[in-house]
Amino acid sequence: MLKPAHKPIHRLALILTVLTFFAAPAGASPVIITGKELPHLLGKPIASIRVLDLSGKVIPFQIDEVTDDGEYILDMGEQPNAGMSTGLLDERDEIVFLWEDANRVPGPGTAPNGLVRLTRGKESRAALIRLDPSLPLSDKRYMEYDHRTQRVVTPYYYADFAKDRFHFVRAGVMDFGAGKYLDLTNELRVEILLRTLFGLVPIRYTEENIVCLVRRYKAGPIRLIRRGDFHLNLGLGVKGSRAAVNQVCYPQAVKVPVYVNLPIRFRTLFGQAHIEMTPVIREAGRSFTFAAPARDIAVPIDGPAIDTLYAAIPAGRMFSLTNGAAGYGWLLRTTMGEEHLSGSGFLMRRPSSGRGGIAECGFRLTVRDVPKGSYYITNWVLFSGGNV
């Protein structure tokens, strides 16, 4: 049984390492520019657009078309919607490339044709976006995806996704010192527990009850977009949540969305509920540390603090699993107000029944009296670039 943490274990040096590890600019950070920001290219053929560095060399990029109702145009899968493509750049379309492939901003002088300036914090960079079909496309790719095996591979991580699901069943992080992937996690454990007003009828779901059929996808050199038809049946007469959600994989980050629809106010049927997302850690993670710097938490996986819940609102507060040189960070975003999330926290526990691994580390989002409406729980997983 989970026990609350009365006193956090302080490891200041490790916490500072974790903050440095993930707060520094990512090693494969995407830049997204919409057609609206490039009025001189609106209505031009997408196939003729190129993104170049300041030396005139074409860099890896992709252009993803977006329809009037916000759907990405995805050309692969059993139900592709490539027929909706206009082939021309419009205001909603997205041009994507990596920050690191752009150059630092040049000094004063005449700006080259097509120059786009980019700023992040105190750093500025620039790239050229031009209409020039005579230039060959870059053959460099930052990610590969095999839909048959549901595997995505980048220089920073690999992940095997479950069939008809968005959660992964196995994932690894790059150990840059050894030059190979470290098989760090098994499946993503998901538990949804609903309690009626008097707590007499608990209803429990796992990741196996969250169905997401990936009908179409697009695998480019910079990002993979998988569009899924999401469904979760809450039971007790509450209509099932249905939505179309987009999972987006970048070279160093994965966006994992979950959609929940509450057709009635939560307290009408339930006293409270919690959602737990805890990756199952494999033996390779025994020397790693579970940390949540905003809560001053840094505890070793094989230490005595297992089966502990650390009270905190996890939304907007990252947790990580790292050995100081490899690992990942996890950042939760939700449209639910924090006033409805008391009782939430970060947790580290022994593997639940029937699962392998040595521990489960993640968060619990406790939900109380949420108003009627639709909500997103978006999880960003950020992978180490081997910078520390």
MOZI-V832220 format. One record per pair of residues at least 24 apart in sequence whose C-alpha atoms are under 7 Angstrom apart, sorted by sequence separation. I is the first residue (numbers start at 1). J is the second residue. D is the distance in Angstrom with one decimal. If there is no record, write none. Layout:
i,j,d
I,J,D
I,J,D
//
This chain:
i,j,d
102,126,5.5
103,127,6.5
224,248,5.7
225,249,6.6
341,365,6.6
342,366,6.4
102,127,5.2
223,248,6.8
224,249,5.0
341,366,5.3
66,92,5.6
223,249,5.5
224,250,6.7
292,318,6.1
341,367,5.0
66,93,5.1
223,250,4.7
292,319,4.3
340,367,5.9
341,368,6.2
65,93,4.5
222,250,6.3
223,251,6.9
291,319,5.6
292,320,6.4
313,341,6.8
340,368,5.0
64,93,5.8
65,94,6.4
222,251,6.7
291,320,5.3
340,369,6.3
63,93,7.0
64,94,5.2
290,320,5.8
291,321,6.4
314,344,7.0
340,370,6.0
63,94,5.5
64,95,6.6
290,321,4.7
313,344,5.4
314,345,6.0
63,95,4.5
289,321,5.6
290,322,6.9
311,343,6.6
312,344,5.7
313,345,5.7
314,346,6.7
62,95,5.9
63,96,6.2
288,321,6.4
289,322,5.5
311,344,6.0
312,345,4.3
62,96,5.4
288,322,5.3
289,323,6.1
311,345,4.3
312,346,6.7
61,96,5.5
62,97,6.8
288,323,4.6
310,345,5.2
311,346,6.7
61,97,4.5
287,323,6.6
309,345,6.1
310,346,5.1
60,97,6.4
309,346,5.8
310,347,6.0
309,347,4.4
308,347,5.7
309,348,6.8
336,375,6.4
308,348,5.6
335,375,5.6
46,87,5.7
307,348,5.5
308,349,6.4
335,376,5.7
45,87,5.8
46,88,5.3
59,101,6.6
306,348,5.5
307,349,3.9
334,376,5.6
335,377,6.9
45,88,4.5
46,89,5.6
306,349,5.1
307,350,6.1
334,377,4.4
44,88,5.2
45,89,6.4
306,350,6.5
333,377,5.9
334,378,6.0
43,88,5.1
44,89,5.7
333,378,5.1
43,89,5.1
165,211,5.6
166,212,6.2
332,378,5.9
333,379,6.2
42,89,5.2
43,90,6.1
164,211,6.2
165,212,4.7
332,379,4.6
41,89,6.9
42,90,5.4
53,101,7.0
164,212,5.3
165,213,6.4
331,379,5.8
332,380,6.3
42,91,7.0
53,102,5.6
54,103,6.4
164,213,4.6
314,363,6.7
330,379,6.9
331,380,5.0
53,103,6.2
164,214,6.3
330,380,5.7
331,381,6.4
330,381,4.6
329,381,5.8
330,382,6.2
328,381,6.8
329,382,5.0
35,89,6.3
328,382,5.5
329,383,6.4
35,90,5.5
36,91,4.0
328,383,4.4
35,91,4.2
36,92,6.7
327,383,6.3
328,384,5.6
34,91,6.2
35,92,5.9
327,384,5.5
34,92,5.9
35,93,5.4
326,384,5.6
34,93,5.5
35,94,6.4
34,94,4.5
326,386,6.2
33,94,5.6
34,95,6.1
325,386,5.7
32,94,6.1
33,95,5.1
32,95,5.7
33,96,6.5
325,388,5.4
32,96,4.7
324,388,6.5
31,96,5.5
32,97,7.0
30,96,6.6
31,97,5.4
30,97,5.7
31,98,5.6
30,98,4.5
31,99,5.8
29,98,5.5
30,99,5.8
28,98,6.1
29,99,5.5
280,351,7.0
28,100,6.7
197,269,6.3
199,271,7.0
54,127,6.1
196,269,5.9
197,270,4.8
198,271,6.9
53,127,5.0
54,128,6.6
145,219,6.5
196,270,4.1
197,271,4.1
283,357,6.2
52,127,5.9
53,128,6.0
195,270,5.5
196,271,5.3
282,357,4.4
283,358,6.1
51,127,6.9
52,128,4.9
194,270,6.8
195,271,5.8
281,357,5.3
282,358,5.8
51,128,5.6
52,129,6.4
195,272,5.7
280,357,6.0
281,358,5.8
51,129,4.6
60,138,5.4
143,221,5.8
194,272,6.4
195,273,6.0
281,359,5.3
50,129,5.8
51,130,6.5
58,137,6.5
59,138,5.8
142,221,5.4
143,222,6.6
194,273,4.4
280,359,6.0
281,360,5.8
50,130,5.4
58,138,5.9
60,140,6.1
141,221,4.3
142,222,5.8
193,273,5.4
194,274,6.8
280,360,4.6
49,130,5.7
50,131,6.2
60,141,6.9
141,222,6.9
193,274,5.4
279,360,5.6
280,361,6.9
49,131,4.5
50,132,6.4
192,274,5.8
193,275,6.6
278,360,5.3
279,361,5.9
48,131,5.5
49,132,6.0
192,275,4.6
278,361,4.9
279,362,6.5
48,132,5.6
49,133,6.7
191,275,5.7
192,276,6.5
278,362,4.1
48,133,4.3
191,276,5.1
277,362,5.7
278,363,6.4
190,276,5.5
191,277,6.8
277,363,5.7
190,277,4.7
276,363,5.7
277,364,6.7
189,277,5.7
190,278,6.6
276,364,4.3
188,277,6.8
189,278,5.1
275,364,5.6
276,365,6.3
188,278,6.0
189,279,5.6
274,364,6.4
275,365,5.1
188,279,4.3
189,280,6.6
274,365,5.4
275,366,6.4
187,279,6.1
188,280,6.2
274,366,4.1
186,279,6.9
187,280,5.8
273,366,5.8
274,367,5.7
185,279,6.4
186,280,5.2
273,367,5.2
156,251,6.7
185,280,5.5
186,281,6.3
272,367,5.7
273,368,6.8
155,251,7.0
156,252,5.9
185,281,4.6
186,282,6.3
272,368,4.9
154,251,5.4
184,281,6.1
185,282,5.1
271,368,6.9
184,282,5.4
184,284,5.6
183,284,6.5
184,285,5.7
267,369,4.9
266,369,5.0
265,369,6.9
266,370,5.2
265,370,6.2
266,371,6.2
265,371,4.6
266,372,6.8
265,372,4.4
143,251,6.1
264,372,4.7
142,251,5.9
263,372,5.5
262,372,5.2
263,373,6.2
262,373,5.2
261,373,6.0
262,374,6.0
261,374,4.3
260,374,5.9
261,375,6.2
260,375,5.2
259,375,6.0
260,376,6.3
259,376,4.8
258,376,5.8
259,377,6.4
257,376,7.0
258,377,5.1
257,377,6.0
258,378,6.1
257,378,4.4
256,378,5.8
257,379,6.1
255,378,6.9
256,379,5.0
255,379,5.8
256,380,6.3
97,222,6.3
255,380,4.7
96,222,6.9
254,380,5.7
255,381,6.6
253,380,6.7
254,381,5.2
253,381,5.4
254,382,6.8
253,382,4.5
252,382,6.0
253,383,6.1
252,383,5.3
79,215,5.3
80,216,5.2
78,215,5.6
79,216,5.5
77,215,5.7
78,216,6.2
77,216,4.2
76,216,5.4
77,217,5.9
76,217,5.2
74,216,6.1
75,217,6.5
76,218,5.8
74,217,5.1
75,218,5.8
74,218,4.9
175,326,5.8
174,326,6.9
173,326,6.9
173,327,6.2
62,220,6.3
62,221,6.8
61,221,6.6
62,222,6.6
60,221,6.6
61,222,6.2
176,386,5.8
28,251,5.9
28,252,5.6
157,383,6.9
156,383,6.4
156,384,6.8
156,385,6.5
15,293,5.8
15,298,6.4
10,296,6.7
10,297,6.6
11,298,5.9
8,296,6.8
9,297,6.1
10,298,6.4
8,297,5.8
9,298,6.2
9,299,6.4
5,308,6.0
3,307,6.3
4,308,5.7
5,309,5.9
2,307,4.7
3,308,4.9
4,309,4.8
5,310,5.2
1,307,6.6
2,308,5.1
3,309,5.9
4,310,6.0
2,309,6.1
17,324,6.6
22,329,6.9
27,385,5.5
26,385,6.9
21,388,6.3
//
